Amino acid sequence: MTRLKLLALTTLACSTMAFTLPGCPDVDALNQKIADLEKKSADHGKQVKEMGDQLRILNDEHNTMKQLVSQISTTVLEQKDSVEKLTAAVSASASHKSSPASAPSKGKPSGKKRR
């Protein structure tokens, strides 16, 4: 039984040592560092959120600009087609006016010969 008492006493002594040993040295400094890191982490989280919001705004503006450029290019192409048609119509009109004018002038000398 003495062996059992010795084992019980040793176990009791070891378990009480855990309560009597001092904790980590400079626990207050470690707690302060942890608090500082948590604050920095929160600040970084805010910055990330702000940057995400700015990125969303820029993305929306970029999409709006793409739509506007697409509309402008469509309008320019339509105007180009209209200008080309108008140029062709003016050229055709000018060629029709010059062709009949030159033909009667050739016919007039033959008309004067008849008189």
Biopython code that builds the backbone (N, CA, C, O; Angstrom):
import numpy as np
from Bio.PDB.StructureBuilder import StructureBuilder

atoms = [
    (1, "MET", "N", (0.795, -1.167, 0.000)),
    (1, "MET", "CA", (0.000, 0.000, 0.000)),
    (1, "MET", "C", (0.858, 1.260, 0.000)),
    (1, "MET", "O", (0.432, 2.315, -0.471)),
    (2, "THR", "N", (1.992, 1.145, 0.499)),
    (2, "THR", "CA", (2.886, 2.282, 0.485)),
    (2, "THR", "C", (3.215, 2.714, -0.950)),
    (2, "THR", "O", (3.400, 3.893, -1.253)),
    (3, "ARG", "N", (3.273, 1.741, -1.776)),
    (3, "ARG", "CA", (3.536, 2.078, -3.170)),
    (3, "ARG", "C", (2.363, 2.838, -3.749)),
    (3, "ARG", "O", (2.566, 3.772, -4.524)),
    (4, "LEU", "N", (1.178, 2.481, -3.410)),
    (4, "LEU", "CA", (-0.026, 3.153, -3.880)),
    (4, "LEU", "C", (-0.095, 4.554, -3.303)),
    (4, "LEU", "O", (-0.502, 5.487, -3.996)),
    (5, "LYS", "N", (0.297, 4.720, -2.044)),
    (5, "LYS", "CA", (0.306, 6.040, -1.425)),
    (5, "LYS", "C", (1.357, 6.925, -2.103)),
    (5, "LYS", "O", (1.114, 8.108, -2.341)),
    (6, "LEU", "N", (2.507, 6.357, -2.410)),
    (6, "LEU", "CA", (3.558, 7.111, -3.073)),
    (6, "LEU", "C", (3.110, 7.558, -4.459)),
    (6, "LEU", "O", (3.386, 8.687, -4.862)),
    (7, "LEU", "N", (2.440, 6.709, -5.173)),
    (7, "LEU", "CA", (1.931, 7.033, -6.504)),
    (7, "LEU", "C", (0.869, 8.123, -6.413)),
    (7, "LEU", "O", (0.846, 9.039, -7.235)),
    (8, "ALA", "N", (-0.010, 8.028, -5.419)),
    (8, "ALA", "CA", (-1.047, 9.038, -5.228)),
    (8, "ALA", "C", (-0.435, 10.371, -4.853)),
    (8, "ALA", "O", (-0.877, 11.409, -5.346)),
    (9, "LEU", "N", (0.546, 10.369, -4.013)),
    (9, "LEU", "CA", (1.216, 11.589, -3.588)),
    (9, "LEU", "C", (1.969, 12.226, -4.764)),
    (9, "LEU", "O", (1.943, 13.446, -4.925)),
    (10, "THR", "N", (2.617, 11.435, -5.559)),
    (10, "THR", "CA", (3.337, 11.953, -6.739)),
    (10, "THR", "C", (2.354, 12.556, -7.727)),
    (10, "THR", "O", (2.619, 13.628, -8.271)),
    (11, "THR", "N", (1.248, 11.913, -7.971)),
    (11, "THR", "CA", (0.230, 12.424, -8.886)),
    (11, "THR", "C", (-0.334, 13.730, -8.370)),
    (11, "THR", "O", (-0.517, 14.677, -9.135)),
    (12, "LEU", "N", (-0.608, 13.788, -7.084)),
    (12, "LEU", "CA", (-1.119, 15.007, -6.473)),
    (12, "LEU", "C", (-0.103, 16.130, -6.559)),
    (12, "LEU", "O", (-0.467, 17.276, -6.820)),
    (13, "ALA", "N", (1.133, 15.826, -6.348)),
    (13, "ALA", "CA", (2.189, 16.845, -6.404)),
    (13, "ALA", "C", (2.327, 17.389, -7.838)),
    (13, "ALA", "O", (2.478, 18.594, -8.038)),
    (14, "CYS", "N", (2.275, 16.513, -8.799)),
    (14, "CYS", "CA", (2.397, 16.950, -10.209)),
    (14, "CYS", "C", (1.197, 17.785, -10.620)),
    (14, "CYS", "O", (1.364, 18.775, -11.333)),
    (15, "SER", "N", (0.021, 17.427, -10.206)),
    (15, "SER", "CA", (-1.170, 18.179, -10.606)),
    (15, "SER", "C", (-1.199, 19.559, -9.959)),
    (15, "SER", "O", (-1.679, 20.511, -10.575)),
    (16, "THR", "N", (-0.698, 19.692, -8.732)),
    (16, "THR", "CA", (-0.668, 21.004, -8.090)),
    (16, "THR", "C", (0.433, 21.876, -8.664)),
    (16, "THR", "O", (0.345, 23.099, -8.558)),
    (17, "MET", "N", (1.453, 21.310, -9.259)),
    (17, "MET", "CA", (2.517, 22.096, -9.872)),
    (17, "MET", "C", (2.000, 22.896, -11.060)),
    (17, "MET", "O", (2.486, 23.994, -11.330)),
    (18, "ALA", "N", (1.030, 22.359, -11.759)),
    (18, "ALA", "CA", (0.476, 23.054, -12.919)),
    (18, "ALA", "C", (-0.179, 24.363, -12.484)),
    (18, "ALA", "O", (-0.187, 25.335, -13.240)),
    (19, "PHE", "N", (-0.720, 24.391, -11.284)),
    (19, "PHE", "CA", (-1.366, 25.615, -10.795)),
    (19, "PHE", "C", (-0.369, 26.591, -10.184)),
    (19, "PHE", "O", (-0.606, 27.799, -10.160)),
    (20, "THR", "N", (0.723, 26.072, -9.701)),
    (20, "THR", "CA", (1.676, 26.940, -9.013)),
    (20, "THR", "C", (2.760, 27.488, -9.931)),
    (20, "THR", "O", (3.396, 28.486, -9.592)),
    (21, "LEU", "N", (2.988, 26.867, -11.083)),
    (21, "LEU", "CA", (4.007, 27.369, -12.010)),
    (21, "LEU", "C", (3.537, 28.687, -12.612)),
    (21, "LEU", "O", (2.352, 28.853, -12.901)),
    (22, "PRO", "N", (4.441, 29.603, -12.798)),
    (22, "PRO", "CA", (4.037, 30.870, -13.406)),
    (22, "PRO", "C", (3.669, 30.661, -14.864)),
    (22, "PRO", "O", (4.143, 29.719, -15.500)),
    (23, "GLY", "N", (2.809, 31.552, -15.406)),
    (23, "GLY", "CA", (2.407, 31.464, -16.811)),
    (23, "GLY", "C", (3.528, 31.943, -17.708)),
    (23, "GLY", "O", (4.665, 32.105, -17.263)),
    (24, "CYS", "N", (3.215, 32.166, -18.946)),
    (24, "CYS", "CA", (4.203, 32.661, -19.902)),
    (24, "CYS", "C", (4.716, 34.002, -19.421)),
    (24, "CYS", "O", (3.950, 34.827, -18.922)),
    (25, "PRO", "N", (5.979, 34.213, -19.568)),
    (25, "PRO", "CA", (6.510, 35.515, -19.170)),
    (25, "PRO", "C", (5.987, 36.614, -20.096)),
    (25, "PRO", "O", (5.835, 36.399, -21.298)),
    (26, "ASP", "N", (5.721, 37.764, -19.543)),
    (26, "ASP", "CA", (5.292, 38.946, -20.276)),
    (26, "ASP", "C", (3.973, 38.727, -21.043)),
    (26, "ASP", "O", (3.851, 39.049, -22.225)),
    (27, "VAL", "N", (2.996, 38.165, -20.314)),
    (27, "VAL", "CA", (1.690, 37.887, -20.903)),
    (27, "VAL", "C", (1.003, 39.184, -21.340)),
    (27, "VAL", "O", (0.314, 39.213, -22.359)),
    (28, "ASP", "N", (1.191, 40.243, -20.574)),
    (28, "ASP", "CA", (0.555, 41.523, -20.914)),
    (28, "ASP", "C", (1.055, 42.052, -22.255)),
    (28, "ASP", "O", (0.274, 42.582, -23.045)),
    (29, "ALA", "N", (2.354, 41.911, -22.515)),
    (29, "ALA", "CA", (2.912, 42.369, -23.796)),
    (29, "ALA", "C", (2.350, 41.547, -24.955)),
    (29, "ALA", "O", (2.050, 42.084, -26.021)),
    (30, "LEU", "N", (2.210, 40.238, -24.734)),
    (30, "LEU", "CA", (1.633, 39.389, -25.780)),
    (30, "LEU", "C", (0.172, 39.751, -26.041)),
    (30, "LEU", "O", (-0.270, 39.801, -27.189)),
    (31, "ASN", "N", (-0.573, 40.002, -24.960)),
    (31, "ASN", "CA", (-1.973, 40.406, -25.128)),
    (31, "ASN", "C", (-2.081, 41.740, -25.867)),
    (31, "ASN", "O", (-2.991, 41.941, -26.672)),
    (32, "GLN", "N", (-1.154, 42.639, -25.590)),
    (32, "GLN", "CA", (-1.147, 43.942, -26.280)),
    (32, "GLN", "C", (-0.839, 43.756, -27.768)),
    (32, "GLN", "O", (-1.458, 44.393, -28.620)),
    (33, "LYS", "N", (0.113, 42.886, -28.070)),
    (33, "LYS", "CA", (0.436, 42.604, -29.478)),
    (33, "LYS", "C", (-0.762, 41.985, -30.199)),
    (33, "LYS", "O", (-1.052, 42.321, -31.348)),
    (34, "ILE", "N", (-1.449, 41.078, -29.507)),
    (34, "ILE", "CA", (-2.631, 40.449, -30.100)),
    (34, "ILE", "C", (-3.709, 41.501, -30.363)),
    (34, "ILE", "O", (-4.344, 41.480, -31.417)),
    (35, "ALA", "N", (-3.922, 42.413, -29.427)),
    (35, "ALA", "CA", (-4.915, 43.475, -29.609)),
    (35, "ALA", "C", (-4.530, 44.385, -30.778)),
    (35, "ALA", "O", (-5.389, 44.792, -31.560)),
    (36, "ASP", "N", (-3.238, 44.704, -30.896)),
    (36, "ASP", "CA", (-2.767, 45.532, -32.008)),
    (36, "ASP", "C", (-2.988, 44.834, -33.348)),
    (36, "ASP", "O", (-3.418, 45.451, -34.323)),
    (37, "LEU", "N", (-2.685, 43.542, -33.377)),
    (37, "LEU", "CA", (-2.881, 42.783, -34.617)),
    (37, "LEU", "C", (-4.365, 42.687, -34.995)),
    (37, "LEU", "O", (-4.718, 42.759, -36.172)),
    (38, "GLU", "N", (-5.224, 42.525, -33.993)),
    (38, "GLU", "CA", (-6.657, 42.483, -34.273)),
    (38, "GLU", "C", (-7.151, 43.821, -34.822)),
    (38, "GLU", "O", (-7.991, 43.860, -35.721)),
    (39, "LYS", "N", (-6.618, 44.924, -34.271)),
    (39, "LYS", "CA", (-6.994, 46.247, -34.760)),
    (39, "LYS", "C", (-6.528, 46.437, -36.205)),
    (39, "LYS", "O", (-7.281, 46.920, -37.050)),
    (40, "LYS", "N", (-5.268, 46.051, -36.481)),
    (40, "LYS", "CA", (-4.743, 46.156, -37.844)),
    (40, "LYS", "C", (-5.554, 45.297, -38.805)),
    (40, "LYS", "O", (-5.825, 45.702, -39.936)),
    (41, "SER", "N", (-5.937, 44.119, -38.352)),
    (41, "SER", "CA", (-6.744, 43.228, -39.185)),
    (41, "SER", "C", (-8.102, 43.859, -39.508)),
    (41, "SER", "O", (-8.585, 43.767, -40.636)),
    (42, "ALA", "N", (-8.704, 44.496, -38.515)),
    (42, "ALA", "CA", (-9.983, 45.175, -38.738)),
    (42, "ALA", "C", (-9.810, 46.341, -39.712)),
    (42, "ALA", "O", (-10.654, 46.556, -40.582)),
    (43, "ASP", "N", (-8.712, 47.097, -39.564)),
    (43, "ASP", "CA", (-8.436, 48.204, -40.484)),
    (43, "ASP", "C", (-8.241, 47.691, -41.906)),
    (43, "ASP", "O", (-8.751, 48.274, -42.863)),
    (44, "HIS", "N", (-7.503, 46.603, -42.032)),
    (44, "HIS", "CA", (-7.293, 46.025, -43.358)),
    (44, "HIS", "C", (-8.613, 45.529, -43.959)),
    (44, "HIS", "O", (-8.846, 45.653, -45.161)),
    (45, "GLY", "N", (-9.453, 44.978, -43.121)),
    (45, "GLY", "CA", (-10.772, 44.532, -43.602)),
    (45, "GLY", "C", (-11.584, 45.702, -44.135)),
    (45, "GLY", "O", (-12.244, 45.576, -45.166)),
    (46, "LYS", "N", (-11.545, 46.840, -43.446)),
    (46, "LYS", "CA", (-12.254, 48.036, -43.908)),
    (46, "LYS", "C", (-11.686, 48.512, -45.239)),
    (46, "LYS", "O", (-12.431, 48.870, -46.151)),
    (47, "GLN", "N", (-10.349, 48.511, -45.341)),
    (47, "GLN", "CA", (-9.716, 48.949, -46.580)),
    (47, "GLN", "C", (-10.085, 48.034, -47.746)),
    (47, "GLN", "O", (-10.340, 48.504, -48.854)),
    (48, "VAL", "N", (-10.112, 46.740, -47.493)),
    (48, "VAL", "CA", (-10.481, 45.785, -48.540)),
    (48, "VAL", "C", (-11.920, 46.026, -48.984)),
    (48, "VAL", "O", (-12.218, 45.971, -50.177)),
    (49, "LYS", "N", (-12.816, 46.292, -48.027)),
    (49, "LYS", "CA", (-14.216, 46.559, -48.363)),
    (49, "LYS", "C", (-14.328, 47.823, -49.199)),
    (49, "LYS", "O", (-15.064, 47.849, -50.186)),
    (50, "GLU", "N", (-13.594, 48.893, -48.808)),
    (50, "GLU", "CA", (-13.629, 50.143, -49.567)),
    (50, "GLU", "C", (-13.093, 49.940, -50.977)),
    (50, "GLU", "O", (-13.659, 50.456, -51.940)),
    (51, "MET", "N", (-12.004, 49.190, -51.098)),
    (51, "MET", "CA", (-11.441, 48.926, -52.424)),
    (51, "MET", "C", (-12.400, 48.094, -53.270)),
    (51, "MET", "O", (-12.520, 48.319, -54.474)),
    (52, "GLY", "N", (-13.073, 47.150, -52.656)),
    (52, "GLY", "CA", (-14.074, 46.364, -53.381)),
    (52, "GLY", "C", (-15.206, 47.233, -53.885)),
    (52, "GLY", "O", (-15.674, 47.066, -55.011)),
    (53, "ASP", "N", (-15.654, 48.179, -53.035)),
    (53, "ASP", "CA", (-16.709, 49.100, -53.461)),
    (53, "ASP", "C", (-16.233, 49.972, -54.617)),
    (53, "ASP", "O", (-16.967, 50.183, -55.582)),
    (54, "GLN", "N", (-15.003, 50.478, -54.521)),
    (54, "GLN", "CA", (-14.453, 51.296, -55.606)),
    (54, "GLN", "C", (-14.323, 50.487, -56.891)),
    (54, "GLN", "O", (-14.582, 51.000, -57.979)),
    (55, "LEU", "N", (-13.927, 49.238, -56.767)),
    (55, "LEU", "CA", (-13.788, 48.380, -57.939)),
    (55, "LEU", "C", (-15.144, 48.139, -58.596)),
    (55, "LEU", "O", (-15.248, 48.132, -59.822)),
    (56, "ARG", "N", (-16.188, 47.941, -57.780)),
    (56, "ARG", "CA", (-17.532, 47.761, -58.336)),
    (56, "ARG", "C", (-17.987, 49.007, -59.086)),
    (56, "ARG", "O", (-18.571, 48.914, -60.166)),
    (57, "ILE", "N", (-17.712, 50.182, -58.500)),
    (57, "ILE", "CA", (-18.096, 51.442, -59.142)),
    (57, "ILE", "C", (-17.351, 51.594, -60.469)),
    (57, "ILE", "O", (-17.953, 51.946, -61.484)),
    (58, "LEU", "N", (-16.047, 51.331, -60.459)),
    (58, "LEU", "CA", (-15.260, 51.434, -61.696)),
    (58, "LEU", "C", (-15.735, 50.443, -62.746)),
    (58, "LEU", "O", (-15.770, 50.764, -63.934)),
    (59, "ASN", "N", (-16.096, 49.258, -62.322)),
    (59, "ASN", "CA", (-16.587, 48.248, -63.251)),
    (59, "ASN", "C", (-17.908, 48.700, -63.875)),
    (59, "ASN", "O", (-18.113, 48.536, -65.078)),
    (60, "ASP", "N", (-18.806, 49.270, -63.061)),
    (60, "ASP", "CA", (-20.070, 49.776, -63.587)),
    (60, "ASP", "C", (-19.830, 50.905, -64.584)),
    (60, "ASP", "O", (-20.465, 50.952, -65.638)),
    (61, "GLU", "N", (-18.909, 51.820, -64.250)),
    (61, "GLU", "CA", (-18.592, 52.918, -65.159)),
    (61, "GLU", "C", (-17.975, 52.399, -66.455)),
    (61, "GLU", "O", (-18.260, 52.917, -67.534)),
    (62, "HIS", "N", (-17.137, 51.384, -66.348)),
    (62, "HIS", "CA", (-16.515, 50.790, -67.537)),
    (62, "HIS", "C", (-17.583, 50.180, -68.438)),
    (62, "HIS", "O", (-17.552, 50.361, -69.655)),
    (63, "ASN", "N", (-18.520, 49.463, -67.843)),
    (63, "ASN", "CA", (-19.594, 48.865, -68.645)),
    (63, "ASN", "C", (-20.447, 49.939, -69.307)),
    (63, "ASN", "O", (-20.864, 49.778, -70.454)),
    (64, "THR", "N", (-20.711, 51.038, -68.592)),
    (64, "THR", "CA", (-21.476, 52.143, -69.167)),
    (64, "THR", "C", (-20.721, 52.745, -70.347)),
    (64, "THR", "O", (-21.313, 53.033, -71.387)),
    (65, "MET", "N", (-19.407, 52.936, -70.184)),
    (65, "MET", "CA", (-18.599, 53.495, -71.267)),
    (65, "MET", "C", (-18.593, 52.565, -72.478)),
    (65, "MET", "O", (-18.650, 53.032, -73.615)),
    (66, "LYS", "N", (-18.524, 51.268, -72.246)),
    (66, "LYS", "CA", (-18.562, 50.313, -73.363)),
    (66, "LYS", "C", (-19.875, 50.440, -74.127)),
    (66, "LYS", "O", (-19.881, 50.408, -75.358)),
    (67, "GLN", "N", (-20.987, 50.584, -73.408)),
    (67, "GLN", "CA", (-22.282, 50.739, -74.065)),
    (67, "GLN", "C", (-22.331, 52.031, -74.865)),
    (67, "GLN", "O", (-22.820, 52.048, -75.994)),
    (68, "LEU", "N", (-21.820, 53.122, -74.276)),
    (68, "LEU", "CA", (-21.829, 54.404, -74.974)),
    (68, "LEU", "C", (-20.960, 54.361, -76.232)),
    (68, "LEU", "O", (-21.357, 54.874, -77.278)),
    (69, "VAL", "N", (-19.786, 53.757, -76.134)),
    (69, "VAL", "CA", (-18.909, 53.644, -77.299)),
    (69, "VAL", "C", (-19.571, 52.804, -78.380)),
    (69, "VAL", "O", (-19.458, 53.118, -79.565)),
    (70, "SER", "N", (-20.248, 51.757, -77.991)),
    (70, "SER", "CA", (-20.965, 50.923, -78.958)),
    (70, "SER", "C", (-22.059, 51.723, -79.658)),
    (70, "SER", "O", (-22.224, 51.626, -80.874)),
    (71, "GLN", "N", (-22.803, 52.512, -78.890)),
    (71, "GLN", "CA", (-23.853, 53.340, -79.486)),
    (71, "GLN", "C", (-23.257, 54.393, -80.419)),
    (71, "GLN", "O", (-23.796, 54.644, -81.497)),
    (72, "ILE", "N", (-22.155, 55.004, -80.012)),
    (72, "ILE", "CA", (-21.509, 56.024, -80.838)),
    (72, "ILE", "C", (-21.003, 55.400, -82.136)),
    (72, "ILE", "O", (-21.170, 55.978, -83.210)),
    (73, "SER", "N", (-20.391, 54.233, -82.040)),
    (73, "SER", "CA", (-19.867, 53.604, -83.250)),
    (73, "SER", "C", (-21.007, 53.216, -84.192)),
    (73, "SER", "O", (-20.866, 53.325, -85.410)),
    (74, "THR", "N", (-22.123, 52.768, -83.642)),
    (74, "THR", "CA", (-23.284, 52.450, -84.490)),
    (74, "THR", "C", (-23.783, 53.715, -85.184)),
    (74, "THR", "O", (-24.086, 53.692, -86.377)),
    (75, "THR", "N", (-23.868, 54.808, -84.446)),
    (75, "THR", "CA", (-24.330, 56.073, -85.019)),
    (75, "THR", "C", (-23.374, 56.559, -86.096)),
    (75, "THR", "O", (-23.815, 57.018, -87.150)),
    (76, "VAL", "N", (-22.079, 56.465, -85.851)),
    (76, "VAL", "CA", (-21.086, 56.911, -86.842)),
    (76, "VAL", "C", (-21.179, 56.060, -88.098)),
    (76, "VAL", "O", (-21.107, 56.590, -89.207)),
    (77, "LEU", "N", (-21.337, 54.763, -87.944)),
    (77, "LEU", "CA", (-21.458, 53.895, -89.123)),
    (77, "LEU", "C", (-22.727, 54.216, -89.920)),
    (77, "LEU", "O", (-22.707, 54.210, -91.151)),
    (78, "GLU", "N", (-23.828, 54.495, -89.220)),
    (78, "GLU", "CA", (-25.061, 54.870, -89.915)),
    (78, "GLU", "C", (-24.873, 56.184, -90.663)),
    (78, "GLU", "O", (-25.328, 56.328, -91.798)),
    (79, "GLN", "N", (-24.200, 57.148, -90.025)),
    (79, "GLN", "CA", (-23.952, 58.430, -90.686)),
    (79, "GLN", "C", (-23.018, 58.254, -91.869)),
    (79, "GLN", "O", (-23.189, 58.915, -92.893)),
    (80, "LYS", "N", (-22.037, 57.378, -91.747)),
    (80, "LYS", "CA", (-21.118, 57.116, -92.856)),
    (80, "LYS", "C", (-21.886, 56.564, -94.043)),
    (80, "LYS", "O", (-21.669, 56.992, -95.176)),
    (81, "ASP", "N", (-22.791, 55.607, -93.792)),
    (81, "ASP", "CA", (-23.600, 55.045, -94.867)),
    (81, "ASP", "C", (-24.459, 56.133, -95.509)),
    (81, "ASP", "O", (-24.585, 56.184, -96.732)),
    (82, "SER", "N", (-25.047, 57.000, -94.689)),
    (82, "SER", "CA", (-25.888, 58.079, -95.213)),
    (82, "SER", "C", (-25.068, 59.051, -96.053)),
    (82, "SER", "O", (-25.521, 59.488, -97.111)),
    (83, "VAL", "N", (-23.875, 59.390, -95.598)),
    (83, "VAL", "CA", (-23.008, 60.304, -96.352)),
    (83, "VAL", "C", (-22.584, 59.668, -97.672)),
    (83, "VAL", "O", (-22.546, 60.339, -98.703)),
    (84, "GLU", "N", (-22.268, 58.380, -97.641)),
    (84, "GLU", "CA", (-21.886, 57.700, -98.884)),
    (84, "GLU", "C", (-23.054, 57.674, -99.865)),
    (84, "GLU", "O", (-22.854, 57.886, -101.062)),
    (85, "LYS", "N", (-24.271, 57.416, -99.380)),
    (85, "LYS", "CA", (-25.446, 57.418, -100.257)),
    (85, "LYS", "C", (-25.704, 58.807, -100.816)),
    (85, "LYS", "O", (-26.022, 58.960, -101.996)),
    (86, "LEU", "N", (-25.568, 59.812, -99.971)),
    (86, "LEU", "CA", (-25.777, 61.191, -100.408)),
    (86, "LEU", "C", (-24.719, 61.590, -101.434)),
    (86, "LEU", "O", (-25.034, 62.236, -102.433)),
    (87, "THR", "N", (-23.474, 61.208, -101.192)),
    (87, "THR", "CA", (-22.411, 61.504, -102.155)),
    (87, "THR", "C", (-22.682, 60.824, -103.488)),
    (87, "THR", "O", (-22.497, 61.422, -104.548)),
    (88, "ALA", "N", (-23.116, 59.583, -103.430)),
    (88, "ALA", "CA", (-23.432, 58.861, -104.664)),
    (88, "ALA", "C", (-24.603, 59.519, -105.387)),
    (88, "ALA", "O", (-24.595, 59.624, -106.613)),
    (89, "ALA", "N", (-25.610, 59.961, -104.634)),
    (89, "ALA", "CA", (-26.770, 60.606, -105.258)),
    (89, "ALA", "C", (-26.368, 61.938, -105.890)),
    (89, "ALA", "O", (-26.813, 62.264, -106.991)),
    (90, "VAL", "N", (-25.530, 62.706, -105.198)),
    (90, "VAL", "CA", (-25.068, 63.987, -105.755)),
    (90, "VAL", "C", (-24.225, 63.741, -107.002)),
    (90, "VAL", "O", (-24.367, 64.459, -107.991)),
    (91, "SER", "N", (-23.361, 62.751, -106.970)),
    (91, "SER", "CA", (-22.530, 62.433, -108.142)),
    (91, "SER", "C", (-23.403, 61.989, -109.306)),
    (91, "SER", "O", (-23.185, 62.389, -110.450)),
    (92, "ALA", "N", (-24.389, 61.158, -109.001)),
    (92, "ALA", "CA", (-25.292, 60.690, -110.062)),
    (92, "ALA", "C", (-26.092, 61.856, -110.627)),
    (92, "ALA", "O", (-26.286, 61.950, -111.839)),
    (93, "SER", "N", (-26.551, 62.732, -109.764)),
    (93, "SER", "CA", (-27.317, 63.896, -110.213)),
    (93, "SER", "C", (-26.449, 64.819, -111.054)),
    (93, "SER", "O", (-26.898, 65.346, -112.072)),
    (94, "ALA", "N", (-25.214, 65.014, -110.630)),
    (94, "ALA", "CA", (-24.311, 65.879, -111.390)),
    (94, "ALA", "C", (-23.980, 65.265, -112.743)),
    (94, "ALA", "O", (-23.870, 65.984, -113.736)),
    (95, "SER", "N", (-23.822, 63.972, -112.795)),
    (95, "SER", "CA", (-23.504, 63.321, -114.075)),
    (95, "SER", "C", (-24.713, 63.329, -115.002)),
    (95, "SER", "O", (-24.551, 63.419, -116.219)),
    (96, "HIS", "N", (-25.928, 63.237, -114.450)),
    (96, "HIS", "CA", (-27.134, 63.292, -115.286)),
    (96, "HIS", "C", (-27.328, 64.701, -115.844)),
    (96, "HIS", "O", (-27.744, 64.856, -116.992)),
    (97, "LYS", "N", (-27.036, 65.716, -115.057)),
    (97, "LYS", "CA", (-27.189, 67.095, -115.519)),
    (97, "LYS", "C", (-26.148, 67.433, -116.577)),
    (97, "LYS", "O", (-26.444, 68.146, -117.536)),
    (98, "SER", "N", (-24.936, 66.930, -116.408)),
    (98, "SER", "CA", (-23.892, 67.241, -117.384)),
    (98, "SER", "C", (-24.064, 66.436, -118.660)),
    (98, "SER", "O", (-23.698, 66.925, -119.729)),
    (99, "SER", "N", (-24.599, 65.239, -118.601)),
    (99, "SER", "CA", (-24.782, 64.430, -119.805)),
    (99, "SER", "C", (-25.864, 65.005, -120.718)),
    (99, "SER", "O", (-25.601, 65.141, -121.913)),
    (100, "PRO", "N", (-27.044, 65.349, -120.247)),
    (100, "PRO", "CA", (-28.046, 65.917, -121.158)),
    (100, "PRO", "C", (-27.637, 67.294, -121.662)),
    (100, "PRO", "O", (-28.009, 67.657, -122.778)),
    (101, "ALA", "N", (-26.908, 68.054, -120.909)),
    (101, "ALA", "CA", (-26.492, 69.380, -121.357)),
    (101, "ALA", "C", (-25.492, 69.264, -122.494)),
    (101, "ALA", "O", (-25.518, 70.077, -123.418)),
    (102, "SER", "N", (-24.630, 68.293, -122.448)),
    (102, "SER", "CA", (-23.645, 68.135, -123.507)),
    (102, "SER", "C", (-24.280, 67.526, -124.755)),
    (102, "SER", "O", (-23.853, 67.829, -125.869)),
    (103, "ALA", "N", (-25.270, 66.690, -124.592)),
    (103, "ALA", "CA", (-25.921, 66.079, -125.751)),
    (103, "ALA", "C", (-26.700, 67.109, -126.567)),
    (103, "ALA", "O", (-26.567, 67.083, -127.790)),
    (104, "PRO", "N", (-27.493, 68.003, -126.007)),
    (104, "PRO", "CA", (-28.188, 68.991, -126.837)),
    (104, "PRO", "C", (-27.222, 69.966, -127.489)),
    (104, "PRO", "O", (-27.514, 70.456, -128.579)),
    (105, "SER", "N", (-26.101, 70.266, -126.883)),
    (105, "SER", "CA", (-25.161, 71.179, -127.517)),
    (105, "SER", "C", (-24.609, 70.558, -128.785)),
    (105, "SER", "O", (-24.304, 71.259, -129.749)),
    (106, "LYS", "N", (-24.482, 69.244, -128.780)),
    (106, "LYS", "CA", (-24.044, 68.571, -130.004)),
    (106, "LYS", "C", (-25.175, 68.557, -131.019)),
    (106, "LYS", "O", (-24.946, 68.617, -132.227)),
    (107, "GLY", "N", (-26.380, 68.479, -130.518)),
    (107, "GLY", "CA", (-27.537, 68.448, -131.418)),
    (107, "GLY", "C", (-27.861, 69.817, -131.984)),
    (107, "GLY", "O", (-28.438, 69.893, -133.069)),
    (108, "LYS", "N", (-27.522, 70.896, -131.310)),
    (108, "LYS", "CA", (-27.824, 72.241, -131.769)),
    (108, "LYS", "C", (-27.088, 72.578, -133.069)),
    (108, "LYS", "O", (-27.678, 73.169, -133.973)),
    (109, "PRO", "N", (-25.819, 72.212, -133.170)),
    (109, "PRO", "CA", (-25.190, 72.532, -134.473)),
    (109, "PRO", "C", (-25.879, 71.821, -135.603)),
    (109, "PRO", "O", (-25.990, 72.374, -136.697)),
    (110, "SER", "N", (-26.352, 70.599, -135.373)),
    (110, "SER", "CA", (-27.063, 69.922, -136.469)),
    (110, "SER", "C", (-28.409, 70.565, -136.710)),
    (110, "SER", "O", (-28.926, 70.542, -137.826)),
    (111, "GLY", "N", (-28.983, 71.144, -135.650)),
    (111, "GLY", "CA", (-30.258, 71.865, -135.794)),
    (111, "GLY", "C", (-30.067, 73.163, -136.548)),
    (111, "GLY", "O", (-30.969, 73.570, -137.280)),
    (112, "LYS", "N", (-28.950, 73.823, -136.405)),
    (112, "LYS", "CA", (-28.674, 75.090, -137.096)),
    (112, "LYS", "C", (-28.414, 74.836, -138.570)),
    (112, "LYS", "O", (-28.662, 75.704, -139.407)),
    (113, "LYS", "N", (-27.927, 73.679, -138.880)),
    (113, "LYS", "CA", (-27.683, 73.364, -140.275)),
    (113, "LYS", "C", (-28.986, 73.213, -141.014)),
    (113, "LYS", "O", (-29.032, 73.477, -142.216)),
    (114, "ARG", "N", (-30.037, 72.803, -140.358)),
    (114, "ARG", "CA", (-31.333, 72.634, -140.993)),
    (114, "ARG", "C", (-31.927, 73.983, -141.370)),
    (114, "ARG", "O", (-32.659, 74.046, -142.358)),
    (115, "ARG", "N", (-31.677, 74.992, -140.696)),
    (115, "ARG", "CA", (-32.276, 76.286, -140.985)),
    (115, "ARG", "C", (-31.763, 76.837, -142.222)),
    (115, "ARG", "O", (-32.161, 77.930, -142.624)),
]
sb = StructureBuilder()
sb.init_structure("model")
sb.init_model(0)
sb.init_chain("A")
sb.init_seg("    ")
for serial, (resi, resn, name, xyz) in enumerate(atoms, 1):
    if name == "N":
        sb.init_residue(resn, " ", resi, " ")
    sb.init_atom(name, np.array(xyz, "f"), 0.0, 1.0, " ", f" {name:<3s}", serial, name[0])
structure = sb.get_structure()
